[in-house]
Amino acid sequence: MPHGTNSATTGPSAPASSGVKEQRVTKQRLAVSAALDELDDFVSTQELYRLLQNKGISVSLATAYRILQSLADDGLIDVLRNGEGEAVYRRCNVTGHHHHLLCRNCGKAVEVEAPAVETWAARTASEHGFTEVAHTVEIFGLCPECTAKKAAGTL
């Protein structure tokens, strides 16, 4: 899974060996990137599109999809599937490989490192002769606030 940094775009002088395709810097790309910078939790393309529209920023839904996919492909943002299978995006604070705890109710995300998972994945792949492996682990549950609301009967 791609993992983000805090850089929204690649510059025109990005080295060819970086593996990152040079992207044209447009007003729409900058707007999408800036909106992601303001969010703490994962957001769907449609949610991001609505946020941009509410701010008076003109970006078509198709363009938002394209930009988000491009940012994810370039490793600038994380993308994962939520509990409903919908792709959601976020600029993560952790730049290395990591996983997420995700609240099924409010969408809160917590970045976690999991050395035991890394060891297990490498060992399992090796035992089966696999090389160049990658993995994604996302853990869904209720965050402490939503757990408290559920216990109080307000969820």
Backbone bond lengths (Angstrom), bond angles and torsions (degrees), N, CA, C in turn:
res aa  C-N    CA-C-N  psi(-1)  N-CA   C-N-CA  omega(-1)  CA-C   N-CA-C  phi
1 M - - - 1.447 - - 1.507 107.84 -
2 P 1.305 117.80 138.34 1.451 120.60 177.73 1.513 110.02 -69.44
3 H 1.299 115.94 147.19 1.455 120.12 177.40 1.495 109.12 -129.34
4 G 1.321 115.54 139.32 1.445 121.67 -168.35 1.503 115.52 -83.90
5 T 1.294 112.68 163.51 1.445 123.17 167.78 1.508 105.98 -122.26
6 N 1.277 118.22 -175.13 1.454 119.44 179.86 1.518 112.36 -94.25
7 S 1.306 118.93 15.33 1.456 122.33 178.10 1.516 109.17 -98.83
8 A 1.313 117.10 124.47 1.456 120.70 -173.79 1.515 113.52 -83.15
9 T 1.309 117.79 -28.90 1.456 119.88 -175.71 1.512 109.19 -141.98
10 T 1.307 114.98 160.85 1.453 118.45 173.70 1.510 107.43 -93.81
11 G 1.280 116.03 142.73 1.457 120.06 -178.72 1.509 111.25 -78.27
12 P 1.307 116.98 166.31 1.448 121.04 -178.22 1.524 112.38 -65.44
13 S 1.333 117.68 -18.01 1.451 118.71 -178.94 1.524 111.97 -105.72
14 A 1.340 117.92 24.54 1.459 120.39 178.09 1.521 108.63 -60.11
15 P 1.336 117.44 134.18 1.455 119.64 -177.98 1.509 111.35 -64.86
16 A 1.315 115.86 142.43 1.461 121.06 -179.00 1.509 111.25 -62.15
17 S 1.326 118.41 -28.01 1.453 121.15 -177.50 1.517 112.55 -79.12
18 S 1.322 118.57 -4.66 1.456 120.63 -177.84 1.517 112.48 -69.32
19 G 1.314 118.37 -18.75 1.457 121.25 -178.47 1.514 112.59 79.53
20 V 1.310 118.66 -2.87 1.452 123.14 -179.73 1.514 108.32 -98.04
21 K 1.327 115.32 124.18 1.457 119.74 179.08 1.520 109.14 -70.19
22 E 1.308 116.36 133.66 1.456 121.14 179.52 1.525 109.31 -64.59
23 Q 1.328 116.71 130.90 1.449 122.11 -179.02 1.516 110.12 -111.92
24 R 1.316 115.22 140.82 1.460 120.51 174.79 1.521 108.65 -71.38
25 V 1.299 117.26 133.43 1.450 121.38 178.94 1.528 107.97 -87.46
26 T 1.332 116.00 112.40 1.456 121.70 179.62 1.523 109.66 -115.95
27 K 1.333 116.16 164.88 1.461 120.08 176.30 1.521 110.53 -59.89
28 Q 1.343 116.31 -38.70 1.459 120.19 -179.07 1.528 110.95 -66.74
29 R 1.339 116.96 -43.64 1.470 120.47 179.54 1.529 110.32 -62.87
30 L 1.323 117.10 -42.26 1.463 120.61 177.76 1.525 111.34 -64.26
31 A 1.336 117.38 -38.76 1.466 121.05 179.77 1.527 111.13 -66.28
32 V 1.330 116.88 -43.64 1.469 120.59 178.71 1.521 109.42 -63.43
33 S 1.317 116.72 -45.06 1.460 121.14 -179.51 1.530 111.32 -62.78
34 A 1.312 117.10 -43.10 1.467 121.15 178.93 1.524 111.03 -64.12
35 A 1.328 117.08 -39.76 1.464 120.26 178.49 1.528 110.25 -63.71
36 L 1.327 117.61 -40.42 1.464 120.71 177.97 1.528 111.06 -63.87
37 D 1.327 116.33 -35.56 1.470 120.48 179.25 1.526 111.64 -62.72
38 E 1.332 117.38 -27.17 1.464 121.91 -177.04 1.525 112.84 -86.21
39 L 1.332 117.40 -11.16 1.463 120.93 -175.01 1.521 111.58 -98.91
40 D 1.336 115.93 143.91 1.458 120.69 177.11 1.517 112.10 -96.53
41 D 1.316 116.96 -27.44 1.456 120.50 -174.68 1.520 111.18 -113.28
42 F 1.314 115.66 168.72 1.459 121.13 178.53 1.526 109.58 -66.15
43 V 1.312 115.69 148.32 1.461 121.68 -177.68 1.522 108.99 -138.14
44 S 1.325 115.88 142.25 1.463 119.79 175.73 1.522 108.77 -79.03
45 T 1.308 115.82 165.20 1.463 120.02 178.40 1.526 110.12 -61.09
46 Q 1.319 116.86 -42.01 1.468 119.46 -178.70 1.521 111.48 -66.85
47 E 1.334 117.74 -37.78 1.469 120.16 176.85 1.528 110.19 -64.59
48 L 1.323 116.98 -43.34 1.457 120.65 178.71 1.527 110.62 -64.04
49 Y 1.318 116.07 -41.88 1.468 121.49 177.54 1.537 110.27 -57.47
50 R 1.343 117.03 -45.63 1.475 121.10 178.70 1.531 111.16 -63.21
51 L 1.332 117.07 -41.15 1.465 120.05 178.03 1.528 111.13 -60.51
52 L 1.331 115.88 -44.30 1.465 120.18 179.38 1.533 110.62 -63.86
53 Q 1.328 116.45 -44.32 1.469 120.09 179.72 1.525 110.84 -61.35
54 N 1.348 116.70 -41.25 1.468 120.96 179.71 1.526 112.05 -64.15
55 K 1.320 117.07 -25.92 1.469 121.51 177.19 1.524 111.51 -87.98
56 G 1.332 116.84 -1.52 1.455 120.32 -179.57 1.515 113.84 80.88
57 I 1.324 116.62 18.55 1.468 121.28 -179.35 1.518 108.58 -95.03
58 S 1.307 116.47 124.41 1.457 121.95 -175.26 1.537 110.72 -90.44
59 V 1.331 114.47 102.91 1.462 122.60 173.98 1.526 105.52 -138.58
60 S 1.316 117.49 126.24 1.463 119.02 179.57 1.520 109.59 -71.18
61 L 1.311 116.05 157.32 1.463 121.03 178.87 1.530 110.48 -60.71
62 A 1.328 117.20 -41.75 1.467 120.81 179.01 1.531 111.03 -61.94
63 T 1.329 116.70 -40.10 1.458 120.82 178.73 1.525 110.20 -66.93
64 A 1.330 117.18 -40.80 1.468 120.64 177.91 1.523 110.17 -60.06
65 Y 1.346 117.57 -45.01 1.469 121.00 177.13 1.530 110.10 -57.70
66 R 1.314 116.46 -47.87 1.465 121.99 -176.98 1.533 111.27 -62.20
67 I 1.319 116.73 -44.78 1.467 120.98 -178.56 1.522 110.65 -66.29
68 L 1.319 117.39 -45.34 1.461 120.09 179.81 1.528 111.06 -61.07
69 Q 1.322 116.52 -42.89 1.466 119.25 179.27 1.523 110.51 -64.56
70 S 1.310 116.80 -39.92 1.463 121.22 178.90 1.534 110.95 -63.67
71 L 1.327 116.99 -45.14 1.466 120.74 178.00 1.524 110.87 -62.05
72 A 1.335 116.58 -39.75 1.467 120.60 178.11 1.525 110.65 -67.10
73 D 1.326 116.68 -43.80 1.473 120.83 178.99 1.522 111.41 -60.37
74 D 1.346 116.53 -34.59 1.455 121.56 -179.37 1.526 112.17 -82.43
75 G 1.346 117.22 -1.92 1.460 120.58 179.41 1.513 114.00 76.52
76 L 1.329 117.15 18.84 1.457 121.17 -178.03 1.519 113.06 -89.70
77 I 1.323 116.57 -18.41 1.458 121.59 176.15 1.525 108.44 -140.90
78 D 1.318 115.61 159.00 1.458 121.26 174.99 1.521 108.94 -89.58
79 V 1.317 115.73 146.05 1.460 121.71 173.15 1.516 107.09 -132.75
80 L 1.310 115.80 137.96 1.452 120.91 174.98 1.511 108.79 -149.84
81 R 1.307 116.21 174.18 1.465 121.56 178.25 1.516 108.18 -101.32
82 N 1.335 116.03 130.54 1.460 119.34 178.04 1.527 109.73 -79.00
83 G 1.303 117.60 -174.68 1.461 122.12 -177.99 1.514 114.10 -59.28
84 E 1.331 117.28 -24.37 1.470 121.95 178.75 1.524 112.01 -93.18
85 G 1.333 117.34 1.83 1.460 120.74 179.75 1.519 114.40 85.05
86 E 1.324 116.90 5.36 1.467 121.24 -179.58 1.529 109.90 -84.13
87 A 1.320 117.46 138.72 1.464 121.24 176.98 1.524 109.11 -68.96
88 V 1.333 115.54 132.55 1.456 121.70 176.66 1.525 107.66 -130.36
89 Y 1.336 115.43 152.10 1.460 121.79 -169.78 1.520 110.60 -130.05
90 R 1.348 114.86 150.83 1.462 120.02 175.44 1.520 109.24 -162.38
91 R 1.311 115.30 145.80 1.452 120.20 171.20 1.523 105.71 -85.64
92 C 1.313 116.46 116.80 1.459 120.87 -176.51 1.515 111.23 -89.75
93 N 1.325 114.36 152.39 1.457 120.50 178.28 1.520 111.72 -81.40
94 V 1.326 117.12 -24.21 1.457 122.10 -179.40 1.521 107.83 -89.32
95 T 1.326 117.31 129.11 1.459 119.46 -176.53 1.520 112.83 -92.63
96 G 1.320 118.85 -19.91 1.460 121.17 179.86 1.517 111.53 -89.42
97 H 1.326 115.69 -178.10 1.462 121.19 179.02 1.525 109.13 -64.30
98 H 1.301 116.23 131.10 1.457 121.25 179.40 1.520 109.43 -155.32
99 H 1.313 115.39 176.69 1.457 122.47 -178.50 1.530 108.08 -127.61
100 H 1.327 115.82 177.88 1.458 119.88 -176.42 1.517 112.19 -133.77
101 L 1.332 115.31 143.38 1.456 123.38 164.21 1.520 104.71 -99.30
102 L 1.329 117.11 127.75 1.468 120.52 -175.92 1.522 110.33 -125.31
103 C 1.332 115.99 131.44 1.458 120.44 176.64 1.524 109.43 -79.00
104 R 1.319 115.01 125.45 1.471 120.27 179.43 1.522 111.82 -67.42
105 N 1.320 117.83 -22.63 1.453 120.14 -176.05 1.524 112.98 -91.91
106 C 1.333 117.37 -57.30 1.468 119.66 -172.95 1.524 113.66 -101.06
107 G 1.317 118.11 -11.00 1.456 120.79 178.29 1.513 114.92 87.49
108 K 1.329 117.80 1.71 1.464 120.44 178.77 1.529 109.29 -55.75
109 A 1.335 115.97 139.04 1.460 121.47 179.80 1.525 109.83 -124.38
110 V 1.317 115.29 138.06 1.452 121.78 176.10 1.523 106.89 -123.29
111 E 1.327 115.92 127.89 1.463 120.49 178.56 1.518 108.67 -83.50
112 V 1.331 115.70 133.53 1.461 120.39 -179.58 1.523 110.48 -134.69
113 E 1.308 115.07 143.77 1.455 120.42 170.14 1.521 105.58 -95.69
114 A 1.310 116.52 147.46 1.458 120.58 -175.61 1.527 110.05 -140.87
115 P 1.338 117.60 78.30 1.460 120.06 -177.98 1.526 113.09 -57.42
116 A 1.319 117.78 -34.77 1.463 120.21 179.30 1.530 110.74 -64.32
117 V 1.331 117.48 -36.97 1.460 121.60 177.75 1.521 109.87 -66.86
118 E 1.334 116.45 -41.38 1.462 120.43 179.83 1.529 110.82 -61.74
119 T 1.329 115.88 -44.04 1.463 121.20 179.28 1.526 110.41 -63.45
120 W 1.335 116.07 -47.06 1.466 120.58 179.32 1.529 111.41 -60.35
121 A 1.329 117.60 -45.14 1.468 120.99 -178.24 1.526 110.76 -62.99
122 A 1.328 117.42 -44.05 1.467 120.64 -179.81 1.525 110.75 -64.90
123 R 1.327 116.81 -43.85 1.464 120.91 179.92 1.527 111.18 -64.21
124 T 1.317 117.39 -45.05 1.465 121.84 -179.37 1.520 110.88 -62.95
125 A 1.323 117.06 -44.10 1.465 120.54 178.36 1.519 110.66 -62.10
126 S 1.318 116.46 -45.42 1.465 121.33 -179.25 1.532 111.38 -62.30
127 E 1.317 116.35 -42.31 1.469 120.63 179.98 1.521 112.11 -60.24
128 H 1.315 116.71 -26.63 1.464 121.44 -178.59 1.523 112.59 -104.99
129 G 1.341 116.16 8.54 1.452 120.41 175.75 1.518 115.17 76.82
130 F 1.308 117.21 15.55 1.468 120.40 179.91 1.516 110.37 -84.33
131 T 1.319 115.87 144.21 1.461 121.84 175.11 1.516 108.60 -128.08
132 E 1.327 116.16 169.16 1.468 122.36 179.00 1.531 111.79 49.63
133 V 1.309 116.07 47.69 1.459 121.07 -175.73 1.529 111.38 -88.62
134 A 1.290 114.59 155.80 1.461 123.14 172.94 1.517 106.46 -139.50
135 H 1.303 116.77 160.56 1.461 120.06 178.53 1.522 109.92 -150.92
136 T 1.306 113.93 161.06 1.451 122.34 176.23 1.519 107.97 -133.83
137 V 1.310 116.79 129.11 1.460 121.29 176.21 1.523 107.31 -128.01
138 E 1.290 115.94 120.04 1.461 121.64 175.71 1.520 106.79 -125.60
139 I 1.327 117.33 132.22 1.455 122.33 -178.01 1.520 107.98 -111.92
140 F 1.331 115.80 122.41 1.462 121.68 -178.54 1.518 109.84 -104.22
141 G 1.305 117.26 140.63 1.458 122.84 177.65 1.508 109.00 -171.40
142 L 1.324 116.11 -159.33 1.459 121.70 175.87 1.521 108.52 -109.79
143 C 1.326 116.27 131.95 1.464 120.62 177.89 1.533 108.64 -69.21
144 P 1.335 118.26 167.81 1.470 120.02 -179.22 1.534 113.80 -57.18
145 E 1.340 117.39 -39.12 1.464 119.81 -179.75 1.531 111.43 -65.74
146 C 1.325 116.96 -44.06 1.471 120.28 179.95 1.525 110.89 -70.35
147 T 1.333 117.01 -32.87 1.474 120.57 175.74 1.523 109.45 -62.41
148 A 1.344 116.31 -43.36 1.468 120.66 179.11 1.527 110.58 -64.67
149 K 1.335 117.38 -41.64 1.465 120.63 178.16 1.524 110.71 -62.70
150 K 1.320 116.75 -40.58 1.469 120.87 179.36 1.523 109.91 -64.23
151 A 1.337 116.72 -43.31 1.469 120.85 179.36 1.527 110.89 -63.61
152 A 1.339 116.36 -33.46 1.471 121.09 -179.63 1.525 111.67 -83.16
153 G 1.332 116.60 -5.07 1.461 120.17 179.89 1.517 114.45 79.06
154 T 1.332 116.74 15.74 1.470 119.44 -179.75 1.517 112.63 -103.23
155 L 1.301 116.83 10.14 1.472 120.43 178.34 1.505 109.87 -114.28
